Amino acid sequence: MQRVLLLGLAVLFPACARDPVTGKRELVLVGEQEEIAMGRQAAREVDAEMGTYSDQELNDYVETLGSKMAAASERPALPWQFRVVDSPVVNAFALPGGFIYLTRGILAYIDNEAALMGVIGHEIGHVTARHSVEQISRQQLAGLGVGLGTIFFPEVRPFGDVLGGSLGLLFLKFGRDAERESDRLGVRYSLEQGYDPREMAAFFAVLGKLGGEERNIPAWASTHPDPEEREGAILAMVQSQRETTLDVGEDRYKRAIEGLVFGENPREGFMKGRRFLHPELKFQLEFPEGWQVQNAPRAVYAATRDGGAAIQLTASRVAAGTEPETHARNFFVSNHLEYGSGERLRAGPFSAYRAPFRGLTSAGEIVGDAGFVADGSLVYELIGMTRPAQYRRYSRVFREALESFDRLRDRSALEIQPLRLRLFEVPEAMRFDEALRRAGVEAEHFRDLSLMNQLEPADIVPPGTLLKILERGPA
């Protein structure tokens, strides 16, 4: 069961206001300051859960472009914020009040600055048209409360808010009419900034291919119109405009994203069979056979496929030399958990402590075993949890996971690097697949690069073209 953030609102009386985009009167229950406050709170959740991508120059680039477009919109005074978040999922989303996020995953598949501006303009449109405010108002009138749903992580965390964790990545899902309106606004904003919206349409075609291949497309795609429909509608809007020279900015964009991490970053932990390996922190452990594992920025989650049991791995910084049982007592108290007498043990070369616990969550009572492993100024918290009726079934599983904790010594794992986007300048006219071979790209990446470059294998690429390629290496 995924945690849903409920934002408490004061009792508001229905009020009529003018839509900033259409000028029409609309019924709203949320004022602008409340909208901004909700957006800030949800933004803190996203920042904490996902983390900002570490390339400051890339973040500044996106912030500069987004801020310029937002300043020319119908709501320039909002505290606009544009960030690249460290997620491989192909996504972009808007929080109430002007907090806009693009994942590094979506930046890899965008091919030029015009397409980027189209995506940014679309998300700005959700905010300027107050789609979140309208949805919140409808929910309030229906007495449903305000629910902000998670999208990024699969349902591998069956006990929701256990241990007080902040587990939601939070934003409102919009209906198809709202998405169409945001498409129209994205086209208009792009044209006003001198960009070619046809590149936005081409990017939607890429999204359609990604979805058709059942790749890692987030849940929000189901609320969007069909990519082909969106592409056709955008092209029709552009054709109604006067002929003018519009900016694309292909080379400029590609140089801005050079070095971007593509896919999962193994430096932040990766699975190898049953083992979870973390090169940066130099540890490893084994999760139970057949369990689903999700590596998030602040924790690693594993769960049975039926949600009957779960393990959560987190780490806390402590004073060097802190005993694991001392940290355990503080952990149990701060998380309002009852706990029993525990035992000292070894986990590889590390000093560890284990104790049973019991707690109440929004999903009901849970029990389990909590293990704590001390490693210098870090204590790792390995929390195994299940329902009371199933504790005997899983207690041995929890203990085995704790006892598998060990120092990572595998040199290949310690030195592993992520895939990164590099640029290859085509020396002479040649087929796209030949250019990839000339650049030394492994064949397994050809399909991804075909989508990223919007080229088919037999397409002839002119000399001087900058192609996005993939290779492993440091920044």
N, C-alpha and C positions, 0 to 999 in steps of 0.2 A: 504493500500500500504506500503510494507516494504521498509525501507531505504536501498539503496545500496551504499556502500562506493566506490567512484571512486578515484583511486590513480593516481595522475598526473605523467606522465613520460616525461622526456625530449625527444626530437626527437632523435631517435637512428637509426643508419644505420645498416642494416642486417650484422651479423657477424657469421662466422663459428667457432664452438668450438667443443671440443671433449666431448662426454658424459662421466662423471666420472665413470659410471658403465660399459658401453659397450665398451668405447673407440672409438665409431663411431663418425664421423663428423656430426654435427647438426646445423641447422640454429637457432640462438637465437638473440633476440633483447634486452635482459636484462642481464647486467653484474652482477657479484656476489655481489658487493657493493649495487647495486640497489635492488637486491633480498633481501638482509639482511635488507635494509631500509624499504622495503615494509612489511617484516615480523615483524619488530619491531613496526611499526605503527598499524598493525592489532592486534598484541599481546596486545598492550595497550588497544585496544577496548575490547578484550576478558577479560582481567584482570578487567577492570572497570565494564563490564556488568555482568560477572558471579561471579567474586571473587575467590580467591584461597581458597581451602578447609582448614579449620582452624587447622587441625592436622599436626603440623610441622614435627613430626617424620615420618608420612606417606609420606609427600612431599619429605623429605630427602631420604627416601627409594627409591621412584620412580626416583628421580633425580640421585642418585648414580648408579642405574642399567642402566638407559638410557644413562648417560654420558659415562659409561664404554663401552657400545655397540657402541655409536656414535664415540668414540675415535678410534675404530678399523675399522670404515667404510672408504669409499673412500673420504669423506670430513671431516676429523677430525678437521680442523681449523675453522669451522663455530662456531658461538657463541651459541652452543646448549643449550637449556633450556627445562626442563621437569617439568610440573606442573599438579597437581590434581585440577580440578575446581569444584566448589560447585554446581553441577547440577545433578538431579536424572536421566536425560536422559542417555540411554546407548550409549556411543559415545567415539570416540577418533579421533583426527584430527591433521594434520600437517600444519603449516603456512610456507610460503617461508622463507628460511634462517636458519631453524633449530629450530623453536619454536613448541614444541610438547605438546599437551594437552590430558589428560585422565579425564573423568568425574568420580565422585564418583559412579555414576550409573553403569558404566562399570566395575569398580573394584569389585562391589558386585557379579557380575555374573562370573567373572574370578575365577578359582578354585585353581590355583597354580602359582608359579613363572615362570615356563616354558611357560605357556599360556600368562602371562603378558609380558614376553620378546618377544614372538611372535608378540603380538599386537604392542609393542614399535618398534620392528624391522620392521614391516610393515610400520609404520608411518615414521621411519627413511628412509626407502626405497623411499618414495615419495620425500623426500628432496634430497637424494644422486642422484637419477635418474633425478632430476630437472623437475619433472612433472609440477610444477606450472610455472616454467620458460617457458617450452614448450607451455603450454596453453596460457600464457600471450603473447608470441610471435605470436602464431596463431591468437589471437584476434587483436593484433596490425596490423598484415599484412592484416587482413580482415577489418580493420578500425572500429572495434567494441568497442575499449577502453578496459579497464581492470575492470571487474565487479567482486566483491567478494560478494557472496550471503549469506543471513541469513538462518539459519536452526533451531535454537533452539526454537524459539517462533512462535506460530501460528499467522495468520494474523488478529490480533485484534487491530492493530494500523493503522487506515485508512488514516492518514494524514502525514505519513512519518516523515519528519524532523521538524515538528512543535515544536516550543519553543526551537529550537536549540539542541534537545536531541540527544544523541549518541546512536542509537537504534540497530545497526547491530551487529551480532556476525559473524565474517567475515572469510571466508576461501574459497579456490577454490574447486570445485567438480571435481573429476577426472573420466575419462572414464574407461570402463571395462578392456581395455588392460593395462592401467596404474595400475589398481588394481591388475591384475594378476602378473605384474612385481614386484609390491611391496610385494605380497605374496611370490614370489620366493626369493626376497631379505630377507624378514623376516625369511624364513626357513634357508637361508645361514647364516645370522647373528646369529641366535639362535644356530646353530650347531657350529659356530666358538666360541661361548661363553660357549659351553658345555651343552646347554639345549635341551630338547626333543621337536621338533616341532610338534609331534603328539598331544601334548596338545593344541597347537594353532588350529589344525584341530578340536579337540573336542569342543573347544570354539565356532568355527564357527557353529557347529551343534547346540549349545545352542542358538546362534543368530537366526538360522533358526526356532527354536521352538518359540522364542519370537516373531518373525515376523508373524508366522502362527497364533498366538493367538491375533494378532492385538494390541500388546502392544505398549508402547511408543518408537517405533523405529524411529530414525531420518531420514530425507529425503535422506541423503547420501547413505542409504542402497540400494536405487533404482539403483545406478550407479555401485554397486558391483556385481560380478558374484554371481550366486546362491550359497547359503551356502553348499549344497551337492556337487556341482561342485568344490568349493574351498577345501572342506574337502578331496575329492578324489585326487585332484591334489597335495595337500600337502603330503598326505600319499604316493603317488607315488614317490615324490621327496625324502622323507626320506628313502624309501625302496632301493633306488639306492645308499645309503651311506653304508659304512662298518659298521658292527656290533660293537657297542661300548657302554659303560655305559654313559647314558645321564642323566642330572640332571632334576628333576621335582620340588622339593622344595615346596611341598604342605603345610606341617605344618608351614614352615618358612613364607610363604605368608599369610596364614590364621592368624597367630599371628600378622602380620604387619597391617592387616586391621581390627582387632578386635576393636569394638567400632564405626565402620563406620556408619554414618547416612544412612538409607535406605529410598528411596522415598522422598516425599516432607517433609521438616522440618517445623512443625507447629510453632516452636518458632519464625520463620521468617514471620509468618502470614499465615492464612488459612481461607477458606470459610466454613461457616456453614449456609446452605440455601442461602439467599441473603446477609447475613452479612459477612463482612471481619473483622476478629479478629486478633489483633497483641499482643501476650502475652508479648513480650519484651518491646515494647513501650507503652503498656497498653491503646490502643485505639480501637475503632470499628466504622464502618459505614456500611450503606446499599447501595448496588448497585442496579440498576433497574432490575426488574424481566426479566429473559430471556437473559440478556446480558452475553457475554463471558468475563471471568475475567482471567488475567494472572498476577501472582505475580513474578516479576523479582527482582534481588538484589537491583537495584536502583530506582525502581518505581513499582506501581501496575497499570495495564492497564485494562480497561473495554470497550467493544464496542458492538454495536448492531450487529446481525448476518449478516446484509447486509452492514455493514461498514458505515452506514449513520451518526453515531454519536459515540463519544468516550469520556471517562473520564480518565485522567491521574492523579495519586496521587504520589507526591514526597514530600521530606522533606528537609529542609535546616537548618543548624545550624546558630544561630544568637546570638547576645548579649542578655543576660537575660533582660527581660522587653521590648524588641522591640515590638512596636505596629504592629498589622497585616497590617494596611493600609500603614505604612511606608515600610514594606517589600514588599507589593504589588506594590508600585510605583517603587521600585528598580527592581522588577521582570519584570514588563512590559517594562521598559527602556532597561534592559540588553538583553531582548529577542526581541526587536524591534517590539513591539506590540502597536497598538493604543488602548486606553482604555477610557471608559466614567466614569461619576461620579458613585460612589459606595455607599454602605451602611454598617453601623456597625450592627452586629447581634450576637446572642449567638448560639453556637453549643455545646449542653450539658453544662458543666461547663466552657467552653472555650470562650475567646473573639475571634470574627471572623470578617472578612471583605469580601465583595463580590462586584465585578464590572464586567461589560461587556467588551469584547475586540474584536479586529479584527486584522487579520494578513495574510500575504502571505506566502505560502509554495511551495515546488516543485510540490505539488498536486493541487495548486490553492488557492483561497481565503477561509479562514475559519473564523467563528465567534463563540462566546461562552461566557460563564460566568466563571470567575476565583474566587475561594474562598480560603481564607487564614485563618488558624486556629493557634493561638499562644498557645504553651504549654511549658512554661519555656524557655529553650535555643533552642527550635525547633519551626519552623513554617511549618505547613503542607500546601502544595499547591495542591488544588483540581481543576483541569482544565477540564471543560466540553466544548467540541468543536463539531461543525457541519458545514454544508454548510449554506450560508446566507438564502437560500430559506426554510430551515428546522428549523431555529432558534426558531420560535414561537412554533413549535411542541415540542422542547426539553428543552426550557428554564426552565420550571417548573420541569422537571426531574433533571436538573443540580442543581437547588436550593434544591430539596428534598434530594439529595445525600449529599449536604453540611450540611443541617440542621440535618441529621441523625448522624453526627460525634459526638462521645460521649466517655467518659471514659469507659474502659473495667473493669467491676467489677465481672464478672462471674468467681468464684474461679476455676472451672474445666478447663476453657479456660486459665486462667492465669498460671495454673500449668501443662498444657499439655506438654508432652515430645515426641520427635521423636522416631520412630523405629530405633534400632541400631543392628548391627551384633554382636552377642556374640558367643562364642565357647562352645560346649558341647562335652566332652570326653565320648564316648560310653563305658559303664562299662563292657559289655559282648556282645557276638554276638546276634544280633536281627534285625528284619526288620526295614527298614528306617522309616516308618510311626510310628512304635512303639517307636523308639528312639526319634522322635519329641514329641510324647505324654509324654514320660518319662521326657523330658526336659521342659515340661510345655508350649509348643508352641500352640498358638491358631490355630484351623483347617483352618481358612481363609488364613493362610500363608503357608500351606503345598505345594501348587503348586509353588510358588515363590522359596521356599527352595529346592524343587526337582530340579529345573533348576539351582539354585546356587550351589548345591552340586553334580549335574550331577548324581542323583540317582532317581530311581523309587520307589514308595511306598513299593513294595514287595521285593526290593533288600535287601540281608543280609549284614549288616555292621559289620566288624570285631571289636573286642574289642580294645580300645585305639584310634580309629578313632576320629579325631576332626571334628565335624560337625558344619557348620554355622547355627545358629538359629537366630530368631528375637525376640526382646523384647523391650518394651518401657522403657526409662530411660535416665538420664543425661550421659554425657561422663564419 
